[in-house]
Structure formats: structure tokens, C-alpha cells
Amino acid sequence: MMEAADCEALMKDPDQPAAPPNGGLNELLNGGHEADVQGQVEEFLAAPPAEYNEEEEERKYYRRKRLGVIKNVLAASFGAMIVYSVYMGLLQMQLILHYDMTYREVKYSNLGLEDIDRKMLMGINVTPIIGLLYTPILIRFLGTKWMMFLASGIYALFVSTNYWERYYTLVPSAVAIGVAIVPFWASLGNYITRMAQQYYEYANYRDEHVQEQRKLPKGVCHSYIIVFQSVFNIIFHLSFVFAEFPMVFFLNQHLRGNDHILSSVTSCGANISGVIPGFNTTVLDKLPRSMTLIQVESVLMGFAFLAMLIFLLLCSAAYRPTEEIDLRSIGWGNIFQQPFKHLRDYRLRLLCPFFVYSGFEMLFAITGFSLSYGVCVLGLKKLWLLVMVYGLSCSIFSSLSLCLLRLPRWLCLAGGAAVHGVLLVALMAFSIGKEHEGYEGPLLVISVLWGLGTALNKTGVSTLVGMLYAEEKERLDIVYTIYHWFQAIAIFVVYLWSHLPMRAKLSILLATLLLACYCYWVMERRLARKQPYRLPRIPRPRHKVKGYRYLEEDNSDESDSEKSEEEDDLDEGHVVHEMGAELWDEGDQGADSPKARRRVVGGHRPRGENASVKEGEGEEHQEG
């Protein structure tokens, strides 16, 4: 007790220094170490390394971005080429096998493959005519990249159903392809044009309008659109070449000779009605083994999966996530109405005949000309040669559209129309009797020339649409939807006219071509006179979910959406009186730029910027 009292008195004595605890030495050491670390961090932040060059690093960064854009264009082109190589090759092989009466009776007995094929073709050709109703909604809900991926998966589904050929497998998958055709092509056109816009921004990242993310000046990315559309068509048209590989390496060895297949054919060319009257119903010399068919379909299935992986892994997104949200936030009803409202633009209305003719001429090349002229004269074993020559011609001559970098844009469409006009007149007079010798050379020349016209037409129309709406990136999906919907209408008409006389088909083609040329001339004349066109206003995005925010204020996607309800009502009143889209577009430029955000953080936001950024309006015009 005495010892405890002495210790307590000793601790309470203020003059007596307290002994340090056991860890005192460690605390002193740790404090010195923390001071050293803090000093090193401050020294590192205050003086960056001498070898670091900010401008050089920025240049390397944007060079990687440009290479990424080129990678995206090549990936989308090769993915589309593989998808259509598999689809057209399998469909051609399937229709030839199902046409043979012996194959149907021996392998499928009373299944009714002929009726299944008719309904399958109806699903592919008729379903796309309703594509205008749902395509913009699908693209804006799923996004451009994911729409391409989903559509390629539907094509792969069609390949997989051929393992078990029944009504409940083939017909639903064909209808699914009909549903996916317009969204797939609208997404591809939108994607290629968006990549051209992005490449321009990465190549001119020092420009003020790029740094402030304002609307692109008129015509600045047209050269990139021309190049990218040319590259896409050069690669895609190779699909006609690769689609003939199943025919060359597998099916040709099972076909009969011309003396049997064409024994009842009396006339070919312009004099016939239908496809090939008198064509023999048995075209197979021997039936292919089931295991061989499974192996061929498995190879095609592997390439279909490869295309899906290309779209999934190699294609980057076309828009930023926040911009995708803005594109959807205008409301589903407004998205549904936009294609119909955009048809009030006289540029699109006057281009519609060219859209229709673009579908006519390609379908005629691979069905009407190749069958009624080519197969009818040369036999079924030479079908692959005609289609392959046509595809190579399309691919090679698609590079001619690069001349638009120096020449007027009307030259591409005018050249393609001139070539096709001469060929249509020549085909009207091209009729062949029973003698089928000596026509292989002229038919191959016609196939090459038709491919030249197709290349100029397809690349010209796609490039022209991209150039007309290059600065309206929030409208690209709608515009390309209209373009490919009219092509779907052409597919439907070609499906309906299969039993018409050949001269009637050629007359429809020629009349459509002349109308398209006249309408295009009227459009260019109006644009030269600077006649104003009517662009429907796209509503501003309305973000109802206010919790989607980043943590930092200077790196946020919020755009005054947390205003009071009274301010929102006043702003909505101003929106009602906005009639032109361009007034809104010019008013909200640069609202969410890096410089604007820096001014907001510093408390120096100009009044004009504050007025132009409301409810995410400026975000819709950012680059994706």
C-alpha cells in the first residue's frame, strides 16, 4: 500500500517528467518516415520528371485513338462481310437442294420442303416492310454496336436451324432475319459515319470547336466519310465471292450436266416469263451424304460465330454512355415518330427513288440476271462463276468512289446510272433461243459492268447520305433507317414480280432509274440555290432519374437538371415555341465542354452557357 501511494504521488507531481511509454521510440521513427514520404510526394507533384513531354504524350494518345477508329471500321466491314457470306452461301445451297424433287422425296418424304421454302422466302422478304416502325427504337435502346451484334446472332440462328430442317425451325428463323435486316444495315451505316466523325475529331483535337465539343462545321468530315464508306464497300462486296465457296467445293460435284438440266428450256433472256421456264426439277446427280452436309453447315456456323465475336470484341461503342442515355431519354413516342417526321425533309424525299433502285438492281443481279440469263444459258454449274465475277467487280470498282475526294459528289451516282441504263437497254434486246453456245464471254462482260454500276451506286448513295447528315449525329440512325427501309420495300417488290415477263422487270428497273436520276438532279439544284430544308426538332432529353451522377463536379454529366420545378416549367414553356432544330443546335453548342466545366468550377460560368445547358441538352451534342 505504501509503495502504491508513492507511485501515485510521483505520477501526480507536475515537476517530475513522465517516463515515455515503451513505443515512444517507434512513434518518433514513424513520424519521421511519414514526413519524408510526404516531402517526396510534394516534390514529385511540384516538379514532374524532365523527360515527360505533355504535347508528345497527347499526340501519341490521339494517334492511338485514330488507330482505334480504323480498327473499328475494318472490324465492322469484315464482320458484315462474313455474316452475308455465310447467309447467302447457305441460302443458295439450301434452295438448290430443296428444289430437287428426288432430294425432297428421299430425305424428307411428305414433309413439304417446297412449301416451307416458299414461306421461308416470304418471311425474309415481306417482314422488313414493317422495319420503319421499330428500327430506331431498337437502335436507341440497344445501342449501335449491340444492335449489330444481336443481328449477327440472328443470322447465326438461321444457320443453326439447318441442322434440323423443319417448319418450326426454318420459318421462324427466316422471319427473325427479316426483322433484323433493316436494323442491321441502319446500324452499319450509322456506325461507319460515326467513325468518320470521330476520326476527324481525333485528327484535329487542337481545334477550338473540337475541344469545346461544339457542332462540327459544315463539310469538315466529308473526306473521311468517303474513305470509310469506300473501305466498307470494298470489303463487304467480297461476300459475294466467299458465298460461292460451298457451291464450288461441295455442291457442284453433285449436279447433273446441262443436257439434262436444260433439256426442256427453249428460250432465255428477254423473251421469258418467270425465272427459267422448263428448268428440270431434278438437278442432282447423286444425293449428298448427311454427314457431309453437317460438316459444311458446321464450318458455316463457325464463321457465323466468328462474325459475332468480331462485332463484340473488336468494335468499340459509337457513342459515349452518357450520350447513349440522352438519345434514349427523348421518349419512346418521339423516337417512333422521328422517321415519319424526317420524310418532310425534301433531301430524303427526293433520294427515295434512288434508295428503291439501289435495292432493285442488286436483287436483280443475283436473281434475275444470274438465273434468267446466266444459268439458263450456261447451266447451274456456272452460277458460281457469274456471282463471283460480279462480287469481285463490285469490290474492285468500289474504290472508284475515292475520286469524290477531288470530283463533284454527283459524279458517282451519275456514272453508275449511266452504266446501268445502257445495260438495261441491251438486256431488253438480249434473247437467246435453243443454241446456248458462245455466250459465256458476253455474259461475264455484262456481269463485270453490272458490278461496276452497283459499286458506284451503293457507295455513292451511302456516301451521299452520310455527307448530307454528317453534322447531325443524333439523326444518323433515323436517316439510315429510312434509306434501308426503302431498300426493304424494293426487296419486297422483287419478291412479288418473280412471275412477270423479263421485259416488264427490265422496264420497271429502267423507269425507276430515270425517276431516281431526275429526283436527284432536282435535289442538287435546290441545294445549289440554298433552298432551306425542313428538319424536325428532336426533343431535349429529360432525365427523370437524378441519382446518375459522378462524384466530382468538374467531371459530371449533370446539366442543371436539379433545378426547381418552377424553372423546369418555365423552360418547358420556351421549348414549345422552338420550331427549328437548328436554332436549338446552335444554342447549345459547347455547353458541356472542358472549358465550360472549368469556368463552372471557378464560379465564372457565362450567362449564355447557363441558359443553353438544361436537362442534359448539351450532352446530346457531345461526340461519341
Secondary structure, 3 states (H helix, E strand, C coil): CHHHHHHHHHHHCCCCCCCCCCCHHHHHHHHHHHHHHHHHHHHHHHCCCCCCCHHHHHHHHHHHHHHHHHHHHHHHHHHHHHHHHHHHHHHHHHHHHHHCHHHHHHHHCCCCHHHHHHHHHHHHHHHHHHHHHHHHHHHHHHCHHHHHHHHHHHHHHHHHHHHCCCHHHHHHHHHHHHHHHHHHHHHHHHHHHHHHHHHHHHHCCCCHHHHCCCCCCCCCCHHHHHHHHHHHHHHHCCHHHHCCHHHHHHHHHHECCHHHHCCCCCCEECCCECCCCCCCCCCECCCCCHHHHHHHHHHHHHHHHHHHHHHHHHCCCCCCHHHHHHHHCCCHHHHHHHHHHHCCCHHHHHHHHHHHHHHHHHHHHHHHHHHHHHHHHHCHHHHHHHHHHHHHHHHHHHHHHHHHHCCCCHHHHHHHHHHHHHHHHHHHCCEECCCCCCCHHHHHHHHHHHHHHHHHHHHHHHHHHHHHCCCCHHHHHHHHHHHHHHHHHHHHHHHHHHHCEHHHHHHHHHHHHHHHHHHHHHHHHHHHCCCCCCCCCCCCCCCCCCCCCCCCHHHCCCCCCCCCHHHHHHHHHHHHCCCCHHHHHHHCCCCCCHHHHHHHHCCCCCHHHHHHCCCCCHHHHCCC
